[in-house]
Amino acid sequence: MDAQKAQKVLAALSVLYPEARAELHFSNPYETLVATILSAQCTDRRVNQVTEKLFPRYPTVESMAALTPEELEPQIRECGLYRNKAKNIIAACRAIAQEHGGKVPSTRAELMALPGVGQKTAGVVLLAAFGDDQIPVDTHVFRVSHRIGLADATTPDGVEKQLQAILPREEWSHAHHLLIWHGRRICHARGPECDRCPLKAELCENGA
């Protein structure tokens, strides 16, 4: 898809979702990082229910770093994959406390050096916590981009590069939220509601 058509897609989605924004709840970079790790293969609603109790108990990197995985696991069980997530959250917080003075780093390289932090998680933290222009590719962004025809790469990293190539940098973050909202509300993984989609007629390569 060319840049001109991509702009039409964003314009249509902006009309459909004028309030598109992050749906995870967080108030600082530490909370952003933890919530994003917890959100893997879990709904934002469920993560918010867990962090509503978790963050008041452990309000700082240091307080989370002091836990053992076994202590954290039962508190995040509802988010799924809780053993691996507990291990990564605590290891990341310990690395932040020891190597960054307790402050979540603000560069992609430093974030991705933390345990359990990959390309997507780093991008979300840079976008949401530090206001950087990013277009992280989660399962919704990947699926919707493919269906509409914005991208055809076979990996999230590849899709991210394709989206960056056809969208102005200042629109990356907004596009990220728009594609997620569309994936959650209409362009579902199963049973997409194409009849309700404003992109169907002219802008979606899979529209009928």
C-alpha positions in Angstrom: 0.0 0.0 0.0 1.3 3.4 -0.9 1.6 6.4 1.5 -1.4 8.2 0.0 -3.7 5.3 0.6 -2.3 4.7 4.0 -3.2 8.3 4.9 -6.8 7.6 3.8 -6.8 4.6 6.1 -5.7 6.6 9.1 -8.2 9.3 8.3 -11.1 6.9 8.2 -10.0 5.2 11.4 -9.5 8.6 13.1 -13.1 9.4 12.4 -14.2 6.0 13.7 -12.0 6.1 16.9 -11.5 9.8 17.8 -10.6 8.8 21.4 -8.1 6.1 20.5 -5.4 5.9 23.2 -3.6 3.4 25.4 -6.0 1.3 27.4 -3.5 0.0 30.0 -3.4 2.0 33.2 0.0 3.4 34.4 1.3 6.6 35.8 5.1 6.4 35.3 7.7 4.5 33.3 8.1 1.7 35.9 4.4 1.0 35.8 4.3 1.2 32.0 7.1 -1.4 31.8 5.4 -3.8 34.2 1.9 -3.4 32.7 3.3 -4.0 29.2 5.1 -7.2 30.2 1.9 -8.4 31.9 -0.2 -7.6 28.8 1.4 -10.3 26.6 -1.4 -12.7 25.6 -3.7 -11.0 28.1 -6.4 -8.3 27.8 -5.7 -4.8 29.0 -8.8 -5.0 31.1 -7.4 -8.0 33.0 -4.0 -6.4 33.4 -5.6 -3.3 34.8 -7.5 -5.3 37.4 -4.3 -6.9 38.5 -2.1 -3.8 38.5 -4.8 -1.9 40.4 -3.8 -4.0 43.4 -0.2 -4.6 42.5 1.1 -1.1 42.0 0.0 0.2 45.5 1.8 -2.7 47.1 5.0 -2.2 45.1 5.1 1.4 44.0 8.8 1.5 43.0 11.3 -0.5 41.0 13.2 -1.3 44.2 10.1 -2.6 46.0 9.4 -5.0 43.1 13.1 -6.0 42.8 13.0 -7.1 46.4 10.5 -9.8 45.6 11.2 -13.4 44.6 9.3 -14.8 41.5 7.5 -17.2 43.9 6.1 -14.2 45.8 5.0 -12.3 42.7 3.5 -15.3 40.8 0.2 -15.6 42.8 -0.4 -11.9 42.5 -0.2 -11.9 38.6 -1.6 -15.4 38.0 -4.7 -14.0 36.3 -2.6 -12.5 33.5 -1.5 -15.9 32.2 2.1 -17.0 31.6 2.6 -15.8 35.2 5.7 -17.8 36.0 7.7 -16.4 33.1 6.3 -12.9 33.6 7.2 -12.9 37.3 10.7 -13.9 36.5 11.2 -11.3 33.8 9.6 -8.4 35.8 11.7 -9.0 38.8 14.9 -9.6 36.8 14.2 -6.4 34.8 13.5 -4.4 38.0 16.7 -5.7 39.6 18.7 -4.7 36.5 17.1 -1.2 36.5 17.9 -0.8 40.2 21.5 -1.9 39.9 22.4 -0.5 36.5 20.2 2.6 36.1 19.8 4.0 39.5 16.2 2.8 39.8 15.0 4.7 36.7 13.7 3.0 33.7 16.0 3.7 30.8 14.7 5.8 27.9 16.6 4.3 24.9 15.6 1.3 22.9 19.0 -0.4 23.3 19.0 -0.1 27.0 15.4 -1.2 27.3 16.0 -4.3 25.1 19.0 -5.2 27.3 16.6 -5.7 30.2 15.3 -9.3 30.8 12.0 -10.0 29.1 12.0 -6.8 27.0 11.8 -7.2 23.3 11.1 -4.9 20.4 7.4 -4.5 21.0 7.7 -3.9 24.7 10.5 -1.4 24.3 8.5 0.4 21.7 5.4 0.6 23.9 7.5 2.0 26.8 9.2 4.6 24.6 5.8 5.7 23.2 3.7 5.6 26.4 6.3 6.6 29.0 8.6 8.9 27.2 6.5 10.3 24.4 8.7 9.0 21.6 7.3 8.5 18.1 6.9 4.7 17.8 4.7 2.2 16.2 5.1 -1.1 18.2 3.6 -4.1 16.5 1.5 -6.3 18.7 -0.9 -9.0 17.5 -3.6 -6.5 16.6 -1.4 -4.2 14.7 0.2 -7.2 12.9 -3.2 -8.7 11.9 -5.0 -5.5 10.9 -2.0 -4.2 8.9 -2.0 -7.5 6.9 -5.7 -7.6 6.3 -6.0 -4.0 5.2 -2.8 -4.2 3.1 -0.6 -1.8 4.9 2.1 -4.4 5.3 2.9 -8.0 4.3 6.1 -8.8 6.2 6.1 -12.1 8.0 7.5 -10.8 11.3 6.4 -8.0 13.7 9.8 -6.3 13.2 9.3 -6.4 9.5 5.7 -5.0 9.7 7.0 -2.2 11.9 9.6 -1.3 9.3 7.0 -1.3 6.5 4.6 0.9 8.5 7.4 3.3 9.3 8.2 3.5 5.6 4.7 4.6 4.5 3.7 6.7 7.5 5.1 10.1 8.7 7.0 9.7 11.9 4.7 12.1 13.7 1.8 9.8 13.0 3.4 6.5 14.1 2.1 6.6 17.7 -1.5 7.6 16.7 -1.5 4.9 14.0 -0.4 2.3 16.6 -3.5 3.1 18.8 -5.9 3.3 15.8 -4.9 -0.1 14.5 -5.1 -1.7 18.0 -8.6 -0.2 18.5 -9.8 -1.4 15.1 -8.4 -4.9 15.8 -10.2 -5.0 19.2 -13.5 -3.6 18.1 -14.2 -4.6 14.5 -11.3 -6.4 12.8 -11.2 -9.4 15.2 -8.9 -12.4 14.8 -12.0 -14.5 14.4 -15.2 -13.3 12.8 -14.2 -9.8 11.7 -17.2 -7.5 11.4 -16.5 -6.4 7.9 -20.0 -5.1 7.4 -19.4 -2.4 10.0 -15.9 -1.4 8.7 -15.6 1.9 6.9 -12.5 0.6 5.1 -14.3 -2.3 3.5 -15.4 -0.8 0.2 -12.3 1.0 -1.0 -9.4 0.9 1.5 -9.2 -2.7 2.6 -7.5 -5.1 0.3 -9.5 -8.0 1.8 -12.8 -6.1 1.8 -15.6 -7.4 -0.3 
